[in-house]
Amino acid sequence: MQVANLRFLLRDDAIIRVLEEDNLPYKKQRFLLFAVQKNSKLELSKSAKSAVSNALYFLEYSFSLNGLYYIIKSYDFCDTCVLEVRFNDAREIVDFIMPSMLANHCGKNITNDERYSEINLALFGNPNYKSDFNAVIERAKLCGDFALLAPGQLSSFEGAKIALYGVLENTNIAVLDFLVKKNTKSLKNLIFALEKNYHLCLCCGSGFDEQIFSSFNAKFCEYLALANSLGEQNYLCDYMSAQNIESKSLKELKKERNIAEDELVLKLGDFSSALRDFSVMLSDESDFYSGEHGKKALKASMALKLQNAIKDYENAPNTSAKSALKESSKHLYHALCAFGQMYNAKLSAKLEKKLLAILEIYAHCDKCEFLAKSFALPQMEIINKKLLHSAEESLKKIAKKHAKSIKICQEFWQILNFYH
């Protein structure tokens, strides 16, 4: 009967080759477990139902040696390998000497280190995780933005730099694409990229030097306003042309649109320079740009920020296309896309989908309200009424979708509680 065990951190999984070279019989098993809450306690389960973490996947190699039972566990995603030795009585622990074939691969004794418990590995990953910052940045250059899935004990400062650098690459692409094509699609992609930068800056700002970081975010905000203004003018021109509303005002509007487009193109030249400066800051491996909260663990600090974003979303009123609910939906959506998968990828994706559906309806609502305002003339009364009615119906749809999404928000909120 097992009475106790010792656990040791392994330097790598090369010890498996040692077993094979010495022809030592072993049993290999695969496990996929989740941290779940049961009776106010966390435990591991094979079922993802009520999971408060992503899956903990590991390979287990078990074997007997000199009358004792050994288990090697190689954990995926957190780059951790552990050797567990199981004993039948206390005397065996006192007399225990690690076999030489294993000793060369063993690091420190982690028997009483709760950071290495499987629950905490599922929640937080490897406590000694050190990111290869240059490798991650190279990946960002190749892949564009990507989600942080298993950051371990990555600091807020490092995690924010990685997330923002990926988004920055997509912003550069969007800027160049618009400067070449200057069409509706390229403008839409530019607006989306700028919005994502802006909202991620709001999420990550506390990890950076506040003064420096706020100046960059002010630029994102400035160019986003210019791009949105041009987008509205484009849509109005396209709508009037589609409805065969040819008039002197349409010609003037197209002229104004062309001026606005030229202004944005000119400004984007300066913006490209600002993006290069931003890239230099994010690529810096030192802590020079780190802020007051930069050293806090990313998972802990971002859990609180996501909870604040959820709270704003749940409580936001929905009174018009310019409502607080629209902005809180955008902020929560972009925050989840960047960081939600660290906690529960499946639930985060589900909530992201709900938010995206709401934002798509808001986009239609925006256009209707903008056109109605533009056509606030007696001769346009019929068109105006149709547009306002469409906007009202859109807001009703949003209210229903918002109400249905609250349950998912509350589930995600409860999960986030375990991380801070």
C-alpha positions as CSV (number, residue, x, y, z in Angstrom):
1,M,0.0,0.0,0.0
2,Q,1.4,3.4,-1.1
3,V,2.0,5.8,1.8
4,A,3.9,8.6,0.2
5,N,5.8,9.8,-2.8
6,L,8.6,12.1,-3.8
7,R,8.5,14.3,-6.9
8,F,11.5,15.7,-8.8
9,L,11.7,18.2,-11.6
10,L,13.5,16.7,-14.7
11,R,15.8,18.7,-16.8
12,D,14.2,17.3,-20.0
13,D,12.5,14.2,-21.3
14,A,15.8,12.6,-22.5
15,I,15.3,10.2,-19.6
16,I,12.8,8.2,-21.8
17,R,15.7,7.3,-24.1
18,V,17.6,6.0,-21.1
19,L,14.8,3.6,-20.3
20,E,14.8,2.4,-23.9
21,E,18.6,2.0,-24.1
22,D,18.6,0.0,-20.9
23,N,15.7,-2.2,-22.1
24,L,13.7,-1.3,-19.0
25,P,10.0,-2.3,-19.6
26,Y,7.6,0.6,-19.1
27,K,4.0,1.4,-19.7
28,K,3.1,4.5,-21.7
29,Q,-0.3,6.3,-21.3
30,R,-1.8,9.6,-22.6
31,F,-3.9,11.8,-20.4
32,L,-6.1,14.8,-21.1
33,L,-7.4,16.3,-17.9
34,F,-9.2,19.6,-16.9
35,A,-9.2,21.5,-13.6
36,V,-12.9,21.5,-12.5
37,Q,-14.7,22.9,-9.5
38,K,-16.5,20.3,-7.3
39,N,-17.9,21.2,-3.8
40,S,-15.9,24.5,-3.7
41,K,-12.7,22.6,-4.4
42,L,-10.6,22.2,-7.6
43,E,-9.8,18.7,-8.9
44,L,-8.8,17.1,-12.1
45,S,-11.3,15.5,-14.4
46,K,-11.4,13.8,-17.8
47,S,-14.5,15.7,-18.6
48,A,-14.3,19.3,-19.9
49,K,-17.7,20.1,-18.3
50,S,-17.4,22.9,-15.8
51,A,-13.7,23.2,-16.6
52,V,-11.9,26.3,-15.2
53,S,-8.8,25.7,-17.3
54,N,-7.6,24.5,-20.7
55,A,-6.8,20.9,-21.1
56,L,-3.7,19.6,-19.3
57,Y,-2.2,17.1,-21.7
58,F,0.6,14.8,-20.7
59,L,2.3,11.5,-21.4
60,E,3.0,9.2,-18.5
61,Y,5.7,6.5,-18.5
62,S,5.5,4.1,-15.5
63,F,8.0,1.4,-14.6
64,S,9.4,-0.6,-11.7
65,L,13.1,-0.4,-10.6
66,N,14.7,-1.9,-7.5
67,G,11.4,-2.7,-5.9
68,L,10.0,0.9,-6.3
69,Y,7.4,2.3,-8.7
70,Y,8.4,5.3,-10.8
71,I,6.3,7.6,-13.0
72,I,7.6,10.1,-15.5
73,K,5.1,12.7,-16.6
74,S,5.9,14.9,-19.6
75,Y,3.4,17.9,-19.7
76,D,2.7,19.5,-23.0
77,F,2.2,23.3,-23.4
78,C,4.1,24.0,-20.2
79,D,7.4,22.4,-21.1
80,T,7.6,20.5,-17.8
81,C,8.8,17.0,-17.0
82,V,8.4,15.4,-13.6
83,L,9.6,12.2,-12.0
84,E,7.4,10.7,-9.3
85,V,8.7,7.9,-7.0
86,R,6.1,6.0,-5.0
87,F,6.9,4.3,-1.7
88,N,5.2,1.7,0.4
89,D,6.4,2.9,3.9
90,A,8.2,5.7,5.5
91,R,11.5,3.7,5.9
92,E,11.8,3.4,2.1
93,I,11.8,7.2,1.9
94,V,14.5,7.5,4.5
95,D,16.7,4.9,2.8
96,F,16.0,6.0,-0.7
97,I,18.9,6.8,-3.1
98,M,18.1,7.9,-6.6
99,P,19.4,5.2,-9.1
100,S,22.3,6.6,-11.1
101,M,20.6,6.1,-14.4
102,L,18.0,8.6,-13.3
103,A,20.0,10.9,-11.1
104,N,21.8,12.6,-13.9
105,H,18.4,13.8,-15.3
106,C,16.9,15.0,-12.1
107,G,16.7,18.6,-10.9
108,K,15.3,19.9,-7.6
109,N,12.9,18.1,-5.3
110,I,9.4,19.6,-5.8
111,T,7.4,17.3,-3.5
112,N,6.2,20.2,-1.4
113,D,6.2,22.9,-4.1
114,E,2.5,23.5,-4.8
115,R,3.4,25.4,-7.9
116,Y,4.1,22.1,-9.6
117,S,0.8,20.4,-8.6
118,E,-1.2,19.2,-11.6
119,I,-4.0,21.6,-10.6
120,N,-1.6,24.6,-10.8
121,L,0.1,23.3,-13.9
122,A,-3.4,23.2,-15.5
123,L,-4.2,26.7,-14.3
124,F,-0.8,28.5,-14.6
125,G,1.6,26.3,-16.5
126,N,5.3,26.0,-15.8
127,P,6.2,28.3,-12.9
128,N,9.7,28.7,-14.3
129,Y,8.6,29.4,-17.8
130,K,10.9,31.8,-19.7
131,S,9.8,33.0,-23.1
132,D,12.2,33.1,-26.0
133,F,11.2,36.6,-26.8
134,N,13.1,36.8,-30.1
135,A,11.5,33.5,-31.3
136,V,8.0,34.7,-30.4
137,I,8.6,38.0,-32.2
138,E,9.7,36.1,-35.3
139,R,6.6,34.0,-35.1
140,A,4.5,37.2,-34.9
141,K,6.2,38.5,-38.0
142,L,5.3,35.3,-39.9
143,C,1.8,34.7,-38.5
144,G,0.4,38.1,-37.7
145,D,-1.6,38.3,-34.5
146,F,-2.0,35.1,-32.5
147,A,-3.5,34.2,-29.1
148,L,-1.4,33.4,-26.0
149,L,-2.6,30.0,-24.9
150,A,-0.1,28.8,-22.3
151,P,2.0,31.7,-21.1
152,G,2.9,30.2,-17.8
153,Q,4.2,32.8,-15.4
154,L,4.9,35.3,-18.2
155,S,4.9,38.9,-16.8
156,S,2.2,41.4,-17.9
157,F,4.9,43.5,-19.6
158,E,6.2,40.6,-21.7
159,G,2.8,39.2,-22.5
160,A,1.5,42.6,-23.6
161,K,4.5,43.1,-25.8
162,I,4.0,39.8,-27.5
163,A,0.3,40.3,-28.1
164,L,0.7,43.9,-29.3
165,Y,3.6,43.0,-31.6
166,G,1.4,40.4,-33.4
167,V,-1.4,43.0,-33.9
168,L,1.1,45.6,-35.0
169,E,2.3,43.4,-37.9
170,N,-1.3,43.2,-39.1
171,T,-1.7,46.9,-38.8
172,N,1.3,47.5,-41.0
173,I,-0.1,45.2,-43.6
174,A,-3.5,47.0,-43.4
175,V,-1.9,50.4,-43.8
176,L,0.2,49.4,-46.8
177,D,-2.8,47.6,-48.4
178,F,-5.0,50.7,-48.1
179,L,-2.3,53.0,-49.5
180,V,-2.1,50.8,-52.6
181,K,-5.8,49.9,-53.1
182,K,-7.8,52.7,-51.4
183,N,-11.1,50.8,-51.7
184,T,-13.9,49.9,-49.3
185,K,-12.4,46.5,-48.3
186,S,-8.9,47.8,-47.5
187,L,-10.4,50.7,-45.5
188,K,-12.6,48.3,-43.5
189,N,-9.5,46.2,-42.7
190,L,-7.6,49.3,-41.7
191,I,-10.3,50.4,-39.3
192,F,-10.5,46.9,-37.8
193,A,-6.7,46.8,-37.3
194,L,-6.7,50.2,-35.7
195,E,-9.6,49.3,-33.4
196,K,-7.8,46.2,-32.2
197,N,-4.6,48.2,-31.5
198,Y,-6.6,50.7,-29.6
199,H,-8.5,48.2,-27.4
200,L,-5.4,46.1,-26.7
201,C,-3.5,49.2,-25.7
202,L,-6.3,49.9,-23.2
203,C,-5.9,46.3,-21.9
204,C,-2.2,46.3,-21.7
205,G,-1.4,49.9,-20.8
206,S,-0.7,49.4,-17.1
207,G,2.2,47.1,-17.9
208,F,4.1,49.9,-19.7
209,D,5.4,53.3,-18.9
210,E,2.1,55.3,-18.9
211,Q,3.4,58.5,-20.5
212,I,5.1,56.8,-23.4
213,F,2.3,54.3,-24.0
214,S,-0.5,56.8,-23.9
215,S,1.1,58.8,-26.6
216,F,1.0,55.8,-29.0
217,N,-2.6,55.0,-28.1
218,A,-3.5,58.6,-28.8
219,K,-2.2,58.2,-32.3
220,F,-4.2,55.0,-32.8
221,C,-7.3,56.9,-31.6
222,E,-6.6,59.9,-34.0
223,Y,-6.1,57.8,-37.1
224,L,-9.1,55.6,-36.2
225,A,-11.3,58.7,-36.1
226,L,-10.0,59.8,-39.6
227,A,-10.6,56.3,-41.0
228,N,-14.1,56.0,-39.5
229,S,-15.0,59.4,-41.0
230,L,-13.9,58.4,-44.4
231,G,-15.8,55.1,-44.1
232,E,-19.0,57.0,-43.4
233,Q,-18.5,59.3,-46.4
234,N,-17.8,56.3,-48.6
235,Y,-20.9,54.6,-47.5
236,L,-23.1,57.6,-48.0
237,C,-21.7,58.1,-51.6
238,D,-22.2,54.4,-52.4
239,Y,-25.8,54.4,-50.9
240,M,-26.8,57.5,-52.9
241,S,-25.4,56.1,-56.1
242,A,-27.2,52.7,-55.5
243,Q,-30.5,54.5,-54.8
244,N,-30.0,56.7,-58.0
245,I,-30.0,59.8,-55.9
246,E,-28.1,62.0,-58.3
247,S,-27.8,65.6,-57.2
248,K,-25.5,68.5,-56.8
249,S,-25.0,67.5,-53.2
250,L,-23.7,64.0,-54.3
251,K,-21.1,65.6,-56.4
252,E,-20.0,67.8,-53.5
253,L,-20.0,64.9,-51.2
254,K,-17.7,62.9,-53.5
255,K,-15.4,65.9,-53.7
256,E,-15.3,66.0,-49.9
257,R,-14.8,62.3,-49.7
258,N,-11.8,62.6,-52.0
259,I,-10.3,65.3,-49.9
260,A,-10.8,63.2,-46.7
261,E,-9.2,60.3,-48.5
262,D,-6.2,62.4,-49.5
263,E,-5.9,63.7,-45.9
264,L,-5.9,60.1,-44.5
265,V,-3.3,59.0,-47.0
266,L,-1.1,61.9,-46.1
267,K,-1.5,61.3,-42.4
268,L,-0.7,57.6,-42.8
269,G,2.8,58.5,-44.0
270,D,3.4,60.0,-40.6
271,F,1.6,57.1,-38.9
272,S,3.9,54.5,-40.6
273,S,6.8,56.3,-38.8
274,A,4.9,56.1,-35.5
275,L,4.3,52.4,-36.1
276,R,8.1,51.8,-36.6
277,D,8.7,53.6,-33.2
278,F,6.1,51.4,-31.6
279,S,7.7,48.3,-33.1
280,V,11.1,49.4,-31.7
281,M,9.6,49.7,-28.2
282,L,7.9,46.3,-28.4
283,S,11.0,44.6,-29.7
284,D,13.2,45.9,-26.8
285,E,14.1,42.9,-24.6
286,S,14.9,45.1,-21.6
287,D,12.5,46.3,-19.0
288,F,13.2,50.0,-19.9
289,Y,9.5,50.6,-21.0
290,S,8.0,48.6,-18.2
291,G,5.4,50.3,-16.0
292,E,4.3,50.0,-12.4
293,H,2.4,46.7,-12.9
294,G,4.7,45.2,-15.6
295,K,6.2,42.5,-13.3
296,K,2.9,41.1,-12.3
297,A,1.9,37.7,-13.8
298,L,0.0,38.1,-17.0
299,K,-2.7,35.6,-16.2
300,A,-3.5,37.2,-12.8
301,S,-3.5,40.8,-14.0
302,M,-5.4,40.1,-17.2
303,A,-8.0,38.0,-15.3
304,L,-9.0,41.2,-13.4
305,K,-9.1,43.3,-16.5
306,L,-11.3,40.8,-18.3
307,Q,-13.6,40.8,-15.4
308,N,-13.8,44.5,-15.5
309,A,-14.5,44.3,-19.3
310,I,-17.3,41.8,-18.6
311,K,-18.8,43.9,-15.9
312,D,-18.9,47.0,-18.3
313,Y,-20.5,44.8,-21.0
314,E,-23.1,43.4,-18.7
315,N,-24.1,46.8,-17.3
316,A,-23.9,48.9,-20.4
317,P,-27.2,50.5,-21.7
318,N,-28.2,50.0,-25.3
319,T,-29.9,53.2,-26.4
320,S,-28.4,53.9,-29.9
321,A,-25.7,52.8,-32.3
322,K,-23.3,55.0,-30.4
323,S,-24.2,53.4,-27.1
324,A,-21.9,52.3,-24.3
325,L,-22.9,48.7,-25.1
326,K,-21.3,48.9,-28.5
327,E,-18.0,50.2,-27.2
328,S,-18.0,47.7,-24.3
329,S,-18.7,44.9,-26.8
330,K,-15.8,45.9,-28.9
331,H,-13.4,46.1,-26.0
332,L,-14.4,42.7,-24.6
333,Y,-14.3,41.1,-28.0
334,H,-10.7,42.3,-28.7
335,A,-9.6,41.5,-25.2
336,L,-10.9,37.9,-25.4
337,C,-9.4,37.4,-28.9
338,A,-6.0,38.2,-27.5
339,F,-6.1,36.8,-24.0
340,G,-9.3,34.7,-23.4
341,Q,-7.8,31.5,-24.6
342,M,-5.3,31.5,-21.7
343,Y,-8.2,30.5,-19.4
344,N,-10.7,28.4,-21.2
345,A,-10.3,28.4,-25.0
346,K,-13.7,26.8,-25.7
347,L,-15.8,29.2,-23.6
348,S,-13.8,32.2,-24.8
349,A,-14.4,31.3,-28.5
350,K,-18.1,30.9,-27.7
351,L,-18.4,34.3,-26.2
352,E,-16.3,35.9,-28.9
353,K,-18.8,34.5,-31.5
354,K,-21.7,36.1,-29.6
355,L,-20.0,39.4,-29.4
356,L,-19.0,39.4,-33.1
357,A,-22.7,38.8,-34.0
358,I,-23.7,41.8,-31.9
359,L,-21.0,44.0,-33.5
360,E,-22.1,43.0,-37.0
361,I,-25.7,44.2,-36.1
362,Y,-24.2,47.4,-34.7
363,A,-22.4,48.0,-38.0
364,H,-25.7,47.9,-39.8
365,C,-27.3,50.1,-37.1
366,D,-24.5,52.6,-37.4
367,K,-25.0,52.9,-41.2
368,C,-28.8,53.4,-40.8
369,E,-28.5,56.1,-38.2
370,F,-25.8,57.9,-40.1
371,L,-27.8,57.8,-43.3
372,A,-31.0,58.9,-41.5
373,K,-29.1,61.9,-40.1
374,S,-27.7,62.7,-43.6
375,F,-31.2,62.5,-45.1
376,A,-32.9,64.7,-42.5
377,L,-34.7,66.7,-45.2
378,P,-38.4,67.0,-46.1
379,Q,-38.0,65.4,-49.5
380,M,-36.2,62.4,-48.0
381,E,-38.8,61.7,-45.3
382,I,-39.8,58.3,-46.6
383,I,-36.2,57.1,-46.8
384,N,-35.5,58.6,-43.4
385,K,-38.3,56.7,-41.8
386,K,-37.2,53.4,-43.3
387,L,-33.7,53.9,-42.1
388,L,-34.7,54.8,-38.5
389,H,-37.1,51.8,-38.4
390,S,-34.3,49.5,-39.5
391,A,-32.0,51.0,-36.8
392,E,-34.7,50.4,-34.1
393,E,-35.2,46.8,-35.2
394,S,-31.4,46.3,-35.0
395,L,-31.3,47.6,-31.5
396,K,-34.0,45.1,-30.5
397,K,-32.0,42.2,-31.9
398,I,-28.9,43.4,-30.1
399,A,-30.9,43.6,-26.8
400,K,-31.9,40.0,-27.2
401,K,-28.4,38.8,-28.1
402,H,-27.0,40.7,-25.2
403,A,-29.4,39.1,-22.7
404,K,-28.6,35.6,-24.0
405,S,-24.8,36.2,-23.7
406,I,-24.9,37.2,-20.1
407,K,-25.0,33.6,-18.9
408,I,-21.7,32.8,-20.8
409,C,-20.2,36.0,-19.3
410,Q,-21.0,34.8,-15.8
411,E,-19.5,31.4,-16.5
412,F,-16.3,33.0,-17.7
413,W,-16.3,35.4,-14.8
414,Q,-16.3,32.5,-12.4
415,I,-13.4,30.9,-14.2
416,L,-11.4,34.1,-14.0
417,N,-11.8,34.1,-10.2
418,F,-9.4,31.2,-9.9
419,Y,-6.5,33.2,-11.5
420,H,-6.1,36.1,-9.1
